[in-house]
Amino acid sequence: MVLSKGFKFGHLVGGIVFALIFFSCQSENYSPKVYDYFPLDQTQSRIYEVTESRYSLSADQQHFTYYIKEKITSVSQNPDSKTFVIQRFKSNESNKNWKLDSVWAGTLKPDRLIINQNNQEILKLIFPVTENLEWNLNTYLSTNPKIAKYEHLNDTFVSNKLNFENTVKVKIAEDSSLIDLKKENEYYANGVGLIYKETTNLAYCQSNPDCIGKGLISSGSSKIYKIIEIVKE
């Protein structure tokens, strides 16, 4: 059977319209934008409450609470990236007596975010943010791979009465057994950046049969960052 030119043209136009509608819907469904989980906003500071615990069978448990304020102090535009500087301040109070604790540098590229913290380049995020996407945080380090994975994209997260929508969880470690507990997770919010981070590494008592399986901590530490305020400056 021979198709008429009109029939072919009609199908061609229909195909183009379908494609436009399809990609338009795809664009509408893609949210948030690439860089929204780490905005380079120099007009705001993020204040975190940090709770840190240390455990040992030979000594009393130690618990500390202090505060970290992070502020992006400079941003430079390059042909294929942006470089920036983060100043981190520390205090025993949530809103005063800040002292400079450390300075980090970072690079934001179309497909990745690299943070140089304590002279180590960490591949913190990759883009676009996609559910179950995995990458190696230690890509730039001569050490064992450390795999991160995106989970719970566009969930809501509440921290210190602050309500964040469109968040994403970066799962790094969640291993639990009768021997130890390892947990490392980070949460990022659209338009804000890091809002919560937990790093826990505990070893349970194995020295005698009476303590095995009882969850008695023999050694280890835990540190939790929780955003408590966003300050416009």
N, C-alpha and C positions, 0 to 999 in steps of 0.2 A: 504494500500500500504506500502511496506517495503522499507525504504531508504537504499541505499548502504553505506558502510563505507566511500567510497571515497566522496560521496555526503555530508555526515555529516562533514567530515574533511574539505572539501572545504568551507562549510558554516562557520565552526569554524574559519578558517584562515581569511575568509572575514570579519567576525565580529570583530576579533582582529584588523585587519588593519583599519577598519572603526573607531573603538574606539580610536586607536592611532592618526588617522587624526583628529578626533573630539576634543580630549583633547589637541592636538597640536595647533589647531586653537583657542581653548579657552585660552591657555596660551599666544598666540601671541596677542590676543585681550585684555588681562588683562594688562593695563598700566595706570598709573605708578605703581611701586612696593609699597609694604606695607608702608615703612617708608619715602618715598620720599617727603611727604608733611611736614615733620618736621625732616630734616637731622641734625644729631648731629655733625656739622662741627665746630671745634674749630679754624679754620684758617680764619674765616670771621666774620664780624660784620654787623648787619643790622641797618640802620639809618632811623628813621621815623620822618616825620613832623607831629606834633600834633596840630590841631586847636580845640579850646574849646570855647564854647559859653554858657553864662548863661543869663536867662531871668526872668524878674519880672515886674509886673505892677507898682510897687512902686519905681522902680529904673531904671536907664539907662541900656541898654543891655551891657554886658561885653564880650569882645572877646580877646582870648589869642592865641599866637602861640609860640610853643617851640619844642624842638627836643629830641628824646629818641634814645639812642644807646643800642642795646642788643648784648651780646656776651656770648656764651657758654664757660665757663672757665674750666670745668672739666667734665669728663665722666668716670664712673666706670661700669665695666662689672660684672654682677651677673649671677647666674645659669639660671634664666628665665627672666631677664630684664636688662635694663641699667638705671642707675641713673645719673643725671647730675645737674649742677648748671648754672644758667643764671644770669649774672650781668647786671643791667640796669642803664645806666648813663643818666643824664639830662643836657641840656644846652639851653641857649637862642640863640645860634648860631649853625649852622648846622655842623661845622667841628672843633670846638675847645672849650676849657674851660669846658670839661666834668666833672661833679661831680657825684659820686655814689648816685643813688636815691633809689635803692632797690635790693634785692637779692632773686631770686626765685629758687626753687628746682623742679625737675621733675623726673618722672619715665616713661620709654618707655618699654612697654610689647608687645608681638606679636600681641595682639588684641586691645591695647588701649594706649593712651597717657594721663598721669595725671600730671597736673601742680599745685604746691603748691604756690599760690600767695596771699600774705597778710594773711598767716596762714589759708588759705582755699584751700582744695584739690578739683580741678575742673577736671572733666573728659572731656578734651578738644576735643579729637578725638578718634574715634574707627576705627578698621581696619578689613577687607579691605574696603577702601573707595568705596562706592556704591551709585549710584543715588537713592535719596529718603529714604535712611537709616536714622532712627531716634534713638536718645538716650537721656538720662537724664544727663545734665551737673552737676547737684547737687546730683549725685549718692552717694557721700561720705559725704554729708552734711545733717544735721537734719533740713531741710527746705523744702519748697514746690518744687516740680519737676520743672525743667527748660529744656524744650525739644528743642533739636537742630536737624537739618535735612540737609543732603547733597543735594545740587542742582547744576545744571550747571557744571557737571563734564566734564573736558577737554576743557573748554572754554578758550579764550584768554582774558587777562586783561592788560590794559595799566595804569601805574602809574608814573607820573613825567617823561614821555618819556621813561620809562623802559617798555619793552614789555615782558609779561610772557605768555607762552603757558602751556597747561595742568594744569589749575587752577581748584579749586573747591570752591563753596560758601557754607559756614555754615550758614544756616538761623536759627536764634534764635527767633526773634520777628519782625513782620511786621503788626502792627495793627493801622488803621487810622479811625477816626470818627470825628464828630463835636465837641466832648468833648476833645479828646486827640490824641496824636501821639506817638507810641512806635515802635522803629526800632532798631534792633541789628543784625548785620551781620558781618561775618568775611570771608576773602578770603585767601586761601593758594595756593602757587605755587609749582609745582613739583621741587624739588631740592633746594628750597629757604626757605620755611616756610611761616609765616604770611606776607602778603603784603598790606592788607587793613582791617581796622576795623572801624565800625561806631556804636556808641551807642547814641541814641536820645530818650529823654523822655520829652514830652511837654504837658502841660495842656492849653487848650484854654479858653478864657474868657467866663464865664457863669453868671457874676454878674448882667447884665442887658440885656434887649431884644435887645438893639442897637448893642451889640457886639457878640451875639450868631450867630454862623455860618459864621463869618467873618474871621476866622483864626487868630484872635488876641491872641497872646501868653500871658497868665497870669503868668506862671511860668514854670521852667524846665531847661534842659541843653542838650547840644549836644557835643560829642567828636568824632573826626575823626583822626585815625592813617593812614598815607599814606607813604609807603616806598619810599624813594628818592635816596637811595644809598646802595650798597653792597660793603663793604670794605674788601679786602683781607689783612690779617695781618700775 
